[in-house]
Amino acid sequence: MAEIHVHEFMTADGVIENPVWSFEYGFHPKVGEAIGAVTARSSGILLGRVTYEMFEPAWSTRTAEDDPGAPFFNDTTKYVVSGTLGEPTWRNSELLGAYDPERIRRLKQELDGDLYVSGSAQLVRGMLADGLVDGLHLFVYPLTLGTGVRLFPDGDPSHKLALERGEAFDNGVVYLHYRPLG
């Protein structure tokens, strides 16, 4: 049975929207190692429509020479949760339809490797509320934006988390791996 592991770049005030702000901190090798550990055990990628539409043009034309992560994103099956997306055009993509926690539970049962999620704030919030997330891998950047889409916005239900791993990098980024409780 697969586990669902979510990776997010976020600001100290919780913003995860369009993380181009992370570029000024460089891509620390330890960030790559942590993300690589999650993707190495993943046999599928689970994305919401907005993230899928951002990732497709960014990744679909990249090669391993451009970015070592390109083969994972291009060759791994992408499961897209959307009630509005037409037929996916990025190879190895499968449309799951609108968010349905039972469909995601079945997908977890069907797969041998884990499911990797990046971005996809609305999807992640739904899966957290429905107890479907097995690991949160948060890379917290040392800045605040004040506005933007947050992973845990006001009004969302509370979540208890157990810290599995934490590490601070010399560029000020902190990696926190949590396992949701309950």
Buried (B, 14 or more C-beta within 10 A) or exposed (E): EBBBBBBBBBBEEBBBBEBEBBEEBEEBEBBEEBBEBBBEEBEBBBBBBBBBBBBBEEBBEBEEEEBEBBEBBBEBBBBBBBEEBEEBEBEBBEBBEEBBEEBBBEBBEEBEBBBBBBBBBBBBBBBBEBEBBBBBBBBBBEBEBEEBBBBBEEEEEEBEBEEEEEEEBEBEBBBBBBBBEE
